Amino acid sequence: QVHLQESGPGLVKPSQTLSLTCTISGGSVSYGGYYWSWIRQHPGKGLEWIGYIYYNGDTYYNPSLKSLVTISIDTSKSQFSLQLSSVTAADTAVYYCARSSGAGTLPYYFDSWGQGTLVTVSS
Amino acid sequence: DIVMTQSPDSLAVSLGERATINCNSSQSVFYSSNIQNYLAWYQQKPGQPPRLLIYWASTRESGVPDRFSGSGSETDFTLTISSLQPEDVAVYYCQQYYRKPFLFGGGTKVEIK
């Protein structure tokens, strides 16, 4: 049973870079066939998919955030990370990491989720 | 983008009664080559991450009670809870994975009447 756990600062100042890490246990980011995503949820709102990374480093970002987002992977540590630059109060949200199986270049549904971590953007 | 629209925004159902949630996609999410609808349903309880309930529009995830069922094709989908239980109080989301970016519906809040 794969387990995902987000970690990182809970408070980020405006204009700075938000950095989060997702650590996988009970599985590995090194195996093909799985895609690793970041998803966020603004307080009291719905779900927004940020982007994914594949084990070989291929990425895809939601065009709504593309210019601000970087997702990277460290297979040696079974981790993948999110960087969101130039944050504003509008980036205050719970950030989830999640896993999808998939085929070719298309991930499928999100079958495993981390517990989520609240990141507040405030001075 | 394929926009997902859910209805209603919320509904209150008596215990043991049926709850029906609708999800409409702005474009078809049916892939004819494998005869699959690229549509999933999730349940989110307060303070918890979403939980996968249904994928391929109608396939129940392992461990999900059989009172949950998914139906529909192309652009119109339904999640049905056949006999509402107290533990089913949650927000339910649909999501398409037919084309990137993967968008979720706005959510439907299910409460006990």
Interface residues (C-beta under 8 A of the other chain):
Chain A: G46 L47 E48 W49 Y60 N62 P63 S64 Y96 A98 S100 L106 P107 Y108 Y109 F110 D111 W113 G114 Q115 G116
Chain B: Y38 A40 Y42 Q48 P49 P50 R51 L52 Y55 E61 Y93 Q95 Y97 K100 P101 F102 L103 F104 G105 G106 G107
